[in-house]
Amino acid sequence: MRPTKLGHKNWMFIGGEHTGWRSAVIYTFVEQIRRHGADPFAYFEWVFEKLMHNPPVAEHENLLPSHWIKVGADEAKPVEIEATEVA
């Protein structure tokens, strides 16, 4: 209960007056994925990789967490990108 109350205080000023809904969507996705025992970070890596290729509107529903969980979070592993050191 305490983390929720502390979070509520921090989330009150999350940007502008009309930006709270974006955060609500992201938090909903994260919690939906966590409830199924999957890794939210892996989902966001996977979905952002898909979004970079501009999928048609008809395929947007396939990018939702529920679809990602159905196909199996293990099968939809994100592409590993090697980090390079910048001097």
C-alpha positions, 0 to 999 in steps of 0.5 A: 500500500505504501509504494502506491501512495508514494507513487501517487504523490510522485505521479501528480506532476508527471508532465503537463495537464494532459499527459497523465493518460500516457503514463497510465497506458504505460503503467497498465502495460507494465502491470499486465505483463508483470501479472503474467510473469513476463519481463516488461522491459523485454516487451518494450524492446520487442514492441519498439523494434516492431514500431520502427518498421511502421507496421500497417494500422491493421497490425497494431492490435498484434503489438499489444501486451496481450498478443505478445503474451499469447505468442509467448514472450520467450519466442518474441525475444528482442534483437540483441544490440551490442553497445559500443564504447564512445570515447 
